[in-house]
């Protein structure tokens, strides 16, 4: 090697070493300063809630997977969101960023969001908890009780896989009956084996999952017994989730003579025919967040499962609830009712613009309710629900949907995309 070649080689070696050092420094800097999570991801929502909440958040995480859920005591022990893909994965719960970051509270109802929250029924009727005696059943007089809207709940225990919260309240219904209530709520993250046990089948490789069980207990903490002729309470669970132009709620039901009459579809006016497709044993409700509509099914035809599918993200969401065909369910329609205990066991709601053009969301909701029980002093009622999200290959999810729901996803797609 001559001197010139040797000098060129040394120069090139120096450039290479300098570049390597710079790249190493840049990589170290990237590790020290990672890019912020993108909007729509679980990490984004977790950071947002941590930055806009007090030290009341509980995160549950399965060490064997990337599944996580985030719970807030300030927002009445609600599951705010979950993911099957870790911090960079999709965040499944709808969160009202504007309302939460404002720090303000609205006088009637605060739609903070969250993919499962605890409420109490009934909403309307002579036993309503949301209207005062003598008031008209309209939005002007509607008032959500603070214990399920703005008041924080106390965390009484938690670890990496569960969290427990409690609170107390005194409420009066439209007829003047007073209820002294102790409320307890436990949220438990299910691992993959636990979820497979609930589904009754093994999940294929490549399907990501997250699942949790909530158990809510209401206790009569007063002196007087709760009696049917004075009004009773139901445990009402509502999940706000993110809509897309290709999201559909899927509600299987037990077919039979007169089953169509047991489906309520006129809560906010009749649901348009192109948005609600009712087949022999399943209904499809378009949930794109663009038209305010709600449906409900009587417990006599409701099955213990309801689902939604987002065809944009390939996410199958399943909710398993307890349906008692012989149970008494509160009627929440905004009117004095002839049959106040012949209400729905399961509901679905699609948000949309109000008459004045304003809108709470957009979001969509899947709701379930417990039957009511007469409770003596110290007696309790408990209601459990399991929520899970499955994400991955469309063909595999389609097979799972048919196995678990008895429904072909292509039929659901045809119901919303025409």
Backbone torsions as a table, in degrees:
resi	resn	phi	psi	omega
1	UNK	NA	126.9	179.2
2	UNK	-80.3	172.3	-175.0
3	UNK	-63.4	-38.6	-177.9
4	UNK	-65.4	-45.2	179.6
5	UNK	-62.4	-39.6	-179.5
6	UNK	-62.8	-42.4	179.8
7	UNK	-66.0	-39.6	178.1
8	UNK	-62.8	-41.3	179.8
9	UNK	-63.0	-42.5	178.4
10	UNK	-62.8	-41.2	180.0
11	UNK	-62.7	-45.7	-179.9
12	UNK	-63.5	-38.7	178.3
13	UNK	-63.2	-40.1	178.7
14	UNK	-64.2	-42.5	178.4
15	UNK	-62.2	-43.3	-180.0
16	UNK	-61.3	-45.0	-179.6
17	UNK	-64.0	-41.4	179.2
18	UNK	-63.4	-42.9	178.9
19	UNK	-63.2	-42.0	179.6
20	UNK	-62.7	-41.8	178.8
21	UNK	-63.9	-42.2	179.7
22	UNK	-64.4	-41.9	178.4
23	UNK	-64.0	-39.9	177.9
24	UNK	-63.8	-41.3	178.5
25	UNK	-64.2	-40.6	179.7
26	UNK	-65.6	-40.7	178.4
27	UNK	-64.2	-41.2	178.3
28	UNK	-65.0	-39.9	179.0
29	UNK	-64.3	-38.9	178.7
30	UNK	-64.5	-38.2	177.8
31	UNK	-66.7	-39.0	-179.6
32	UNK	-74.6	-29.2	-178.7
33	UNK	-128.3	69.7	-178.0
34	UNK	-64.2	154.1	178.5
35	UNK	-62.3	140.9	179.5
36	UNK	-63.6	148.2	180.0
37	UNK	-63.5	147.8	-177.2
38	UNK	-80.6	152.7	178.0
39	UNK	-62.5	137.0	-175.1
40	UNK	102.2	-15.9	179.4
41	UNK	-91.0	159.6	177.1
42	UNK	-62.3	-41.2	-179.2
43	UNK	-60.1	-39.0	177.9
44	UNK	-62.0	-47.6	-178.1
45	UNK	-67.4	-37.7	178.2
46	UNK	-63.6	-44.8	178.4
47	UNK	-62.9	-42.6	-179.9
48	UNK	-60.3	-47.0	-177.5
49	UNK	-68.6	-37.0	177.9
50	UNK	-65.9	-34.2	-179.7
51	UNK	-80.6	-16.6	-176.4
52	UNK	-120.9	17.3	179.9
53	UNK	-134.0	162.8	172.7
54	UNK	-77.8	-176.8	-179.5
55	UNK	-76.9	64.6	-175.2
56	UNK	-126.5	7.4	-177.8
57	UNK	-89.8	140.6	176.2
58	UNK	-124.5	125.4	177.0
59	UNK	-108.7	126.7	175.5
60	UNK	-106.2	136.9	-175.9
61	UNK	-141.3	136.7	176.4
62	UNK	-87.0	117.0	-178.1
63	UNK	-65.5	-17.9	-178.9
64	UNK	-91.3	2.2	-179.3
65	UNK	-153.9	-169.0	178.1
66	UNK	-102.1	14.9	-177.0
67	UNK	-79.1	136.9	179.9
68	UNK	-144.0	151.6	168.7
69	UNK	-135.9	151.4	-177.2
70	UNK	-123.6	126.6	-174.0
71	UNK	-120.6	143.8	-179.6
72	UNK	-123.1	123.7	173.6
73	UNK	-74.0	-31.1	179.4
74	UNK	-64.7	-29.7	179.5
75	UNK	-105.6	47.0	169.0
76	UNK	61.1	41.9	175.0
77	UNK	60.6	32.6	-179.9
78	UNK	-86.7	148.0	170.4
79	UNK	-76.8	112.3	-175.7
80	UNK	-74.9	-44.2	178.6
81	UNK	-165.0	173.1	179.4
82	UNK	-151.0	169.9	177.3
83	UNK	-153.4	154.7	172.6
84	UNK	-106.9	-1.2	-172.5
85	UNK	-123.9	23.2	-179.7
86	UNK	71.1	-164.4	-174.3
87	UNK	-61.3	-32.0	-179.5
88	UNK	-88.0	-5.1	-177.8
89	UNK	-79.0	168.6	178.4
90	UNK	-60.8	139.0	174.0
91	UNK	-96.7	121.4	-168.9
92	UNK	-87.8	-24.2	-178.7
93	UNK	-85.1	146.3	174.3
94	UNK	-85.8	133.4	-178.7
95	UNK	-126.1	133.3	-179.4
96	UNK	-87.4	87.1	-176.2
97	UNK	-59.5	-43.7	-175.1
98	UNK	-63.8	-46.3	-177.9
99	UNK	-66.6	-45.5	-177.3
100	UNK	-65.0	-45.6	-177.1
101	UNK	-70.2	-21.9	179.6
102	UNK	-69.7	-25.7	-176.3
103	UNK	72.6	3.2	-178.7
104	UNK	-95.0	160.9	178.2
105	UNK	-126.3	135.1	178.9
106	UNK	-87.9	150.8	-171.1
107	UNK	-71.5	-29.4	-174.0
108	UNK	-100.8	-45.8	-175.7
109	UNK	-159.2	138.6	178.9
110	UNK	-115.8	108.0	-178.4
111	UNK	-83.8	75.0	-179.2
112	UNK	-69.0	-24.7	-175.3
113	UNK	100.2	-158.8	-178.1
114	UNK	105.4	135.5	-172.7
115	UNK	-86.1	-2.8	162.5
116	UNK	-158.4	119.8	178.4
117	UNK	-125.5	157.2	-179.9
118	UNK	-94.1	127.6	170.0
119	UNK	-132.0	176.3	177.2
120	UNK	-125.8	143.3	176.2
121	UNK	-114.3	163.0	11.0
122	UNK	-90.7	160.4	179.0
123	UNK	-85.9	-42.8	-179.4
124	UNK	-120.3	179.6	177.5
125	UNK	92.2	-179.2	-175.5
126	UNK	-68.8	-13.7	177.7
127	UNK	-112.4	19.4	-177.1
128	UNK	-61.6	143.8	173.1
129	UNK	-97.4	0.3	-171.7
130	UNK	-114.9	-0.8	177.8
131	UNK	-134.4	142.4	176.8
132	UNK	-84.0	154.2	-178.5
133	UNK	-56.7	130.1	178.4
134	UNK	91.2	-15.2	179.6
135	UNK	-75.0	152.3	174.3
136	UNK	-75.7	150.1	179.7
137	UNK	-86.0	78.1	175.7
138	UNK	-140.8	169.1	-173.2
139	UNK	-61.5	-27.2	-179.5
140	UNK	-62.7	-34.9	-175.8
141	UNK	-100.3	-5.1	-178.1
142	UNK	-69.1	131.3	-178.3
143	UNK	-142.6	118.9	177.2
144	UNK	-79.0	128.9	179.3
145	UNK	-58.7	137.2	-176.8
146	UNK	-56.2	-31.3	-176.9
147	UNK	-63.4	-22.3	177.8
148	UNK	-115.1	18.7	-177.8
149	UNK	-133.9	-53.3	-172.0
150	UNK	-124.5	-20.1	-175.1
151	UNK	-83.4	135.0	178.4
152	UNK	-73.9	154.4	174.6
153	UNK	-106.9	154.4	-177.6
154	UNK	-89.0	131.0	173.6
155	UNK	-79.5	126.5	-178.0
156	UNK	-109.2	-3.1	177.3
157	UNK	173.5	148.9	176.3
158	UNK	-167.2	155.5	168.5
159	UNK	-146.1	-161.4	-174.4
160	UNK	-70.2	-15.7	-175.4
161	UNK	-121.0	-4.5	178.9
162	UNK	-154.7	160.3	174.7
163	UNK	-145.0	143.8	-178.2
164	UNK	-128.4	137.5	-177.4
165	UNK	-132.7	157.9	179.7
166	UNK	-149.4	155.6	175.0
167	UNK	-160.1	173.1	177.6
168	UNK	-133.3	154.6	179.7
169	UNK	-157.7	155.8	169.8
170	UNK	-122.4	122.0	-176.8
171	UNK	-128.0	152.9	175.3
172	UNK	-124.3	141.5	178.9
173	UNK	-95.2	178.4	-175.9
174	UNK	-58.0	-30.6	-179.2
175	UNK	-86.9	-2.4	176.6
176	UNK	95.8	4.0	178.0
177	UNK	-75.8	133.3	-179.3
178	UNK	-100.8	139.2	179.2
179	UNK	-124.0	122.0	170.2
180	UNK	-99.0	120.5	-166.8
181	UNK	-127.3	136.3	163.4
182	UNK	-104.3	132.0	-178.7
183	UNK	-121.9	133.2	177.5
184	UNK	-130.6	138.8	-176.7
185	UNK	-142.3	128.0	179.0
186	UNK	-120.3	134.4	177.6
187	UNK	-117.3	126.1	-175.8
188	UNK	-124.5	124.4	175.9
189	UNK	-78.9	128.8	178.2
190	UNK	-94.0	134.6	172.7
191	UNK	-79.0	176.7	-174.1
192	UNK	-61.4	-39.0	179.1
193	UNK	-64.6	-41.4	178.3
194	UNK	-64.7	-38.8	177.5
195	UNK	-66.0	-44.4	179.4
196	UNK	-60.9	-34.4	175.6
197	UNK	-64.6	-38.1	178.6
198	UNK	-70.1	-41.2	-179.2
199	UNK	-72.8	-26.2	-177.0
200	UNK	78.3	21.0	179.9
201	UNK	-158.3	154.8	175.6
202	UNK	-78.7	142.5	177.5
203	UNK	-85.3	133.5	179.6
204	UNK	-64.4	154.0	174.0
205	UNK	-60.3	144.0	178.3
206	UNK	92.6	-10.1	176.1
207	UNK	-95.8	115.0	176.8
208	UNK	-81.2	151.6	-176.2
209	UNK	-148.7	153.9	167.7
210	UNK	-145.1	140.9	-177.8
211	UNK	-152.1	146.9	176.6
212	UNK	-148.8	152.6	176.8
213	UNK	-112.9	132.5	172.4
214	UNK	-111.6	139.2	177.5
215	UNK	-126.2	116.2	-176.5
216	UNK	-113.2	135.0	-178.9
217	UNK	-127.8	131.4	176.9
218	UNK	-117.0	130.4	-177.3
219	UNK	-121.6	137.1	173.7
220	UNK	-73.7	104.2	-177.8
221	UNK	-97.2	6.3	-179.9
222	UNK	-98.0	-174.6	-179.2
223	UNK	-87.2	-35.7	-175.0
224	UNK	-85.5	145.6	175.4
225	UNK	-71.7	150.4	175.1
226	UNK	-88.3	122.3	-174.1
227	UNK	-122.2	146.8	-174.3
228	UNK	-60.5	-37.9	-176.5
229	UNK	-72.0	-8.6	177.0
230	UNK	-109.8	-3.1	-178.8
231	UNK	105.4	141.5	179.0
232	UNK	-129.0	172.2	-176.0
233	UNK	-113.9	145.3	170.6
234	UNK	-116.2	151.4	170.7
235	UNK	-86.8	126.1	-170.8
236	UNK	-124.9	118.8	-178.6
237	UNK	-111.3	127.7	-176.3
238	UNK	-127.1	134.3	179.9
239	UNK	-118.9	119.4	176.4
240	UNK	-93.6	122.8	-179.5
241	UNK	-129.9	165.6	-173.2
242	UNK	-81.6	125.9	177.5
243	UNK	-83.8	166.0	169.4
244	UNK	-144.1	165.9	177.7
245	UNK	-60.6	-14.2	-177.9
246	UNK	-124.1	43.6	176.1
247	UNK	-109.1	134.9	179.3
248	UNK	-133.8	137.2	171.5
249	UNK	-90.6	135.3	-176.0
250	UNK	-117.9	119.3	-177.4
251	UNK	-124.2	99.4	174.2
252	UNK	-71.2	148.4	176.1
253	UNK	-146.2	166.1	-179.7
254	UNK	-81.4	118.6	-177.7
255	UNK	-75.1	160.3	178.5
256	UNK	165.9	171.0	179.5
257	UNK	-62.6	126.9	178.7
258	UNK	82.2	6.5	-177.2
259	UNK	-64.3	-31.7	179.9
260	UNK	-62.7	-32.9	-179.9
261	UNK	-71.7	-12.2	-179.7
262	UNK	-96.6	9.8	174.5
263	UNK	-110.5	117.6	179.4
264	UNK	-90.7	126.9	-177.1
265	UNK	-134.4	24.5	-177.2
266	UNK	-131.5	32.5	179.0
267	UNK	-59.6	-43.9	-179.5
268	UNK	-122.3	44.1	-171.6
269	UNK	92.2	157.4	-178.3
270	UNK	-59.6	131.6	177.1
271	UNK	-69.6	128.5	-179.6
272	UNK	-56.5	146.6	-175.3
273	UNK	-62.8	-26.3	179.7
274	UNK	-82.4	-3.6	179.3
275	UNK	-110.5	-17.6	178.4
276	UNK	-128.6	112.8	178.5
277	UNK	-110.6	118.5	-179.4
278	UNK	-109.9	116.7	176.1
279	UNK	-98.8	-171.1	-177.1
280	UNK	-60.8	-37.9	-174.6
281	UNK	-139.5	17.6	178.3
282	UNK	-157.1	148.7	172.8
283	UNK	-124.6	152.0	179.7
284	UNK	-123.3	125.6	177.5
285	UNK	-117.7	121.1	176.0
286	UNK	-65.8	127.3	-178.0
287	UNK	-127.0	77.3	-178.8
288	UNK	-106.0	3.0	180.0
289	UNK	71.3	22.9	-175.2
290	UNK	-119.5	-4.7	-179.5
291	UNK	-148.9	118.4	-176.7
292	UNK	-70.3	117.9	-177.7
293	UNK	-159.3	155.4	-177.5
294	UNK	-149.2	142.7	175.0
295	UNK	-128.8	161.3	177.1
296	UNK	-149.8	151.3	179.6
297	UNK	-121.9	136.9	175.2
298	UNK	-65.3	148.2	177.5
299	UNK	-62.9	-19.2	-179.1
300	UNK	-70.6	-20.3	177.2
301	UNK	-119.6	-12.6	-176.5
302	UNK	-69.8	137.5	168.8
303	UNK	-91.6	171.5	-175.1
304	UNK	-90.1	30.3	179.8
305	UNK	-148.6	142.4	173.4
306	UNK	-142.6	152.3	-173.8
307	UNK	-144.4	168.1	167.8
308	UNK	-142.3	156.7	176.1
309	UNK	-137.0	131.9	176.0
310	UNK	-103.6	108.2	-177.1
311	UNK	-74.9	-14.8	176.3
312	UNK	-76.3	-40.0	-174.7
313	UNK	-107.6	-3.5	-175.9
314	UNK	55.6	58.0	178.3
315	UNK	-120.8	121.5	174.2
316	UNK	-103.3	118.2	178.4
317	UNK	-107.9	132.4	-178.2
318	UNK	-125.3	136.9	174.7
319	UNK	-126.0	122.6	176.4
320	UNK	-103.7	123.0	-178.4
321	UNK	-129.4	177.7	-177.7
322	UNK	-103.7	112.0	178.6
323	UNK	-108.0	123.5	-179.9
324	UNK	-110.1	105.4	-175.1
325	UNK	-63.5	-22.6	179.5
326	UNK	-100.8	1.2	-175.8
327	UNK	-79.5	162.7	174.9
328	UNK	-98.1	125.3	-177.2
329	UNK	-119.0	137.7	-177.1
330	UNK	-67.0	147.0	175.4
331	UNK	-97.2	119.2	-174.9
332	UNK	-101.7	7.9	179.5
333	UNK	-64.1	145.9	-173.9
334	UNK	-82.0	74.8	179.4
335	UNK	-169.0	159.9	170.5
336	UNK	-71.2	129.4	-166.2
337	UNK	-109.4	145.7	173.3
338	UNK	-76.9	-33.2	-178.4
339	UNK	-129.8	80.7	-174.0
340	UNK	-69.8	-9.6	-179.8
341	UNK	-119.2	31.6	172.5
342	UNK	-124.6	60.0	-178.7
343	UNK	-99.9	-162.9	-174.5
344	UNK	-92.0	152.5	172.3
345	UNK	-97.0	-27.2	-178.3
346	UNK	-144.3	143.6	-179.2
347	UNK	-137.7	159.1	170.0
348	UNK	-136.9	140.9	-176.6
349	UNK	-131.0	133.9	172.6
350	UNK	-112.7	122.2	-179.2
351	UNK	-74.9	157.3	178.1
352	UNK	-169.9	174.9	-178.5
353	UNK	-61.6	142.3	173.9
354	UNK	-82.5	178.3	-176.7
355	UNK	-59.9	-32.7	-178.8
356	UNK	-86.5	4.1	178.3
357	UNK	92.5	-12.9	178.5
358	UNK	-77.3	165.9	-178.3
359	UNK	-151.5	138.8	178.2
360	UNK	-70.7	-41.5	-171.6
361	UNK	-98.8	-129.5	19.8
362	UNK	-87.1	145.9	174.0
363	UNK	-157.1	173.9	166.7
364	UNK	-132.9	157.5	-176.7
365	UNK	-126.7	143.5	165.4
366	UNK	-116.8	129.5	-172.2
367	UNK	-128.0	146.3	170.0
368	UNK	-137.6	156.7	-178.3
369	UNK	-132.9	152.0	173.8
370	UNK	-87.0	158.2	167.0
371	UNK	-69.9	165.6	178.6
372	UNK	-93.2	158.1	176.8
373	UNK	-140.1	142.6	170.3
374	UNK	-77.4	127.5	-175.7
375	UNK	-123.9	129.8	172.2
376	UNK	-81.7	171.6	178.7
377	UNK	-52.4	127.1	177.1
378	UNK	85.9	-9.6	179.1
379	UNK	-82.4	155.5	-174.7
380	UNK	-130.1	160.1	171.1
381	UNK	-127.9	137.1	-177.6
382	UNK	-123.1	142.9	-179.1
383	UNK	-141.3	131.0	-177.8
384	UNK	-121.0	153.1	178.6
385	UNK	-149.3	146.0	175.9
386	UNK	-118.4	129.4	176.2
387	UNK	-115.8	132.7	175.4
388	UNK	-141.2	151.6	176.5
389	UNK	-125.2	131.9	178.0
390	UNK	-119.7	132.7	-175.5
391	UNK	-136.7	138.2	178.3
392	UNK	158.7	-146.3	-176.3
393	UNK	-63.2	132.3	-175.4
394	UNK	-61.8	-45.3	-177.4
395	UNK	-60.9	-41.3	179.3
396	UNK	-67.3	-42.8	178.3
397	UNK	-64.6	-34.5	178.7
398	UNK	-63.3	-42.0	177.4
399	UNK	-64.1	-40.8	178.7
400	UNK	-64.2	-42.5	-179.8
401	UNK	-61.0	-41.3	179.4
402	UNK	-66.8	-36.5	179.8
403	UNK	-70.8	-41.2	-173.6
404	UNK	-88.4	-32.2	-174.4
405	UNK	-110.6	-17.5	-172.4
406	UNK	71.2	27.6	-174.2
407	UNK	-130.8	138.1	173.7
408	UNK	-90.1	129.2	-178.8
409	UNK	-61.8	-29.6	178.4
410	UNK	-64.3	-32.5	175.1
411	UNK	-67.4	-39.0	177.3
412	UNK	-66.2	-39.6	178.4
413	UNK	-62.6	-42.7	-179.6
414	UNK	-64.0	-27.2	-178.8
415	UNK	-72.1	-24.9	-175.9
416	UNK	-112.3	-19.1	-177.0
417	UNK	-114.8	103.7	-178.3
418	UNK	-131.9	NA	NA
